Amino acid sequence: MAWVRVIIVNYNGGDLIGRTLSALAAQTMADFEAVIVDNASTDGSADNLTLPDDRFRLICAGANLGFAAGNNLGARGCTAPWIATLNPDARPRPDWLDQLCRASERHAGVGVFGSTQLLGDDGRLIDGFGDV
């Protein structure tokens, strides 16, 4: 059983989803499984997707379920103690999952963690605070 299931909900992610999967495959903490839920993309992003290895699996939803229902579909049957969600245009740093794992160990009573999101074209700047 993996430590975490990473769920990526994709809708017309184009070439960005491939970069995200490459960054996820390069994590220093390899004890994860990844589920990509495609919400009926029309740009070929799901059709042209190459999964890096057997930790990755693609679910084609058949319709645009939206973000929440897509994540619920990706979480179905999960046995990992943690679930992490990742946007299809994100580029997680190589130690992203390792840092989340360490945080969960340091703060054993906490049930939800968030990651700092930095701007893709300027990694020195925060990409917003909260969903406003």
Buried (B, 14 or more C-beta within 10 A) or exposed (E): EBBBBBBBBBBBBBEBBBBBBEBBBEBEBEBBBBBBBBBBBEBEBBEEBEBEEEBBEBBBBEEBBEBEBBBBBBBEEBEBEBBBBBBBBBBBBEEBBBBBBEEBEEEEEEEEEEBEEBEEEEEEEEEEEEEE
